[in-house]
Amino acid sequence: MKILFDQGTPAPLRFALPNHSVTTAFEKGWSNLSNGDLLREAEREFDLLITTDKNLEYQQNLVRRRIAILVLPTTSWPKIQLHQSKIVVAVENIKSGDYVALDL
């Protein structure tokens, strides 16, 4: 699966997802894109967007999106690191167009 990490998603999380291709918005040069533009660009080449933007579902129309979205409740790497296995399970089970907000 091709995964895009939004700004705020801790980059070290990529090492918990070795069976996937992970790229950050920063690496793509997309750091300054608005959420709508980021979603449009991401949907062209990624299967999953992992973000920490809990307001995304209220700010964007997610109907008919092909890209799956996984929302992490924090940007804190120490907190996320403790729950990597739960995140990996969520990534493995997410389907195209899903919107999943994790509670860690």
C-alpha positions as CSV (number, residue, x, y, z in Angstrom):
1,M,0.0,0.0,0.0
2,K,1.2,3.5,-0.8
3,I,0.9,5.7,2.3
4,L,1.2,9.5,2.7
5,F,2.0,11.0,6.1
6,D,0.4,14.4,6.5
7,Q,2.2,17.2,8.4
8,G,2.2,16.3,12.1
9,T,2.3,12.5,11.6
10,P,5.6,11.4,13.2
11,A,7.9,10.2,10.5
12,P,9.4,7.4,12.7
13,L,6.1,5.6,12.4
14,R,7.1,4.6,8.9
15,F,9.4,2.0,10.4
16,A,6.4,0.1,11.9
17,L,5.0,-0.2,8.4
18,P,7.9,-2.0,6.5
19,N,5.5,-3.8,4.1
20,H,4.2,-0.5,2.8
21,S,5.7,2.4,0.8
22,V,5.6,5.5,3.1
23,T,6.2,9.1,1.9
24,T,5.7,12.3,3.9
25,A,3.9,15.4,2.6
26,F,7.2,17.2,3.3
27,E,9.2,14.8,1.0
28,K,6.6,15.4,-1.8
29,G,6.9,19.2,-1.4
30,W,3.3,19.4,-0.3
31,S,3.8,20.9,3.2
32,N,2.0,24.1,2.2
33,L,-1.0,22.6,0.5
34,S,-4.4,23.2,2.0
35,N,-6.2,20.0,3.1
36,G,-8.4,20.0,0.0
37,D,-5.5,20.4,-2.3
38,L,-3.5,17.8,-0.4
39,L,-6.4,15.3,-0.6
40,R,-6.7,15.8,-4.4
41,E,-3.0,15.4,-4.9
42,A,-2.7,12.4,-2.6
43,E,-5.6,10.6,-4.1
44,R,-3.8,10.5,-7.5
45,E,-1.0,8.3,-6.2
46,F,-1.6,7.1,-2.6
47,D,-4.0,4.5,-1.1
48,L,-3.9,5.9,2.5
49,L,-3.4,9.3,4.2
50,I,-2.3,9.2,7.8
51,T,-3.0,12.5,9.5
52,T,-3.4,14.0,13.0
53,D,-6.0,16.5,11.8
54,K,-9.0,15.6,13.8
55,N,-11.1,18.3,12.0
56,L,-10.5,16.9,8.5
57,E,-13.9,15.2,8.3
58,Y,-15.6,18.5,9.2
59,Q,-13.5,20.7,6.9
60,Q,-13.6,18.5,3.8
61,N,-16.2,16.6,1.8
62,L,-15.0,13.1,2.1
63,V,-17.9,11.5,0.1
64,R,-16.7,9.5,-2.8
65,R,-13.0,9.7,-1.9
66,R,-11.0,6.7,-3.0
67,I,-8.2,7.4,-0.6
68,A,-8.5,5.9,2.9
69,I,-7.9,8.3,5.8
70,L,-6.5,7.2,9.2
71,V,-6.6,9.9,11.9
72,L,-4.2,9.7,14.8
73,P,-5.3,11.5,18.0
74,T,-1.9,13.1,18.7
75,T,1.3,14.2,17.1
76,S,3.3,13.0,20.1
77,W,5.8,10.4,19.0
78,P,6.2,8.9,22.5
79,K,2.5,8.4,22.8
80,I,2.1,7.0,19.2
81,Q,5.2,4.8,19.7
82,L,3.4,3.0,22.6
83,H,0.5,2.1,20.3
84,Q,2.3,1.3,17.1
85,S,0.7,-2.2,16.9
86,K,-2.8,-0.8,17.1
87,I,-1.9,1.6,14.2
88,V,-0.4,-1.3,12.1
89,V,-3.6,-3.3,12.6
90,A,-5.7,-0.3,11.5
91,V,-3.5,0.2,8.4
92,E,-3.8,-3.5,7.5
93,N,-7.6,-3.5,7.9
94,I,-8.5,-0.1,6.3
95,K,-10.2,-0.2,2.9
96,S,-10.4,2.3,0.0
97,G,-12.5,5.3,1.0
98,D,-12.6,4.5,4.7
99,Y,-12.3,7.2,7.3
100,V,-11.0,5.8,10.6
101,A,-10.2,7.9,13.7
102,L,-8.1,6.0,16.2
103,D,-8.5,6.4,19.9
104,L,-5.2,5.4,21.5
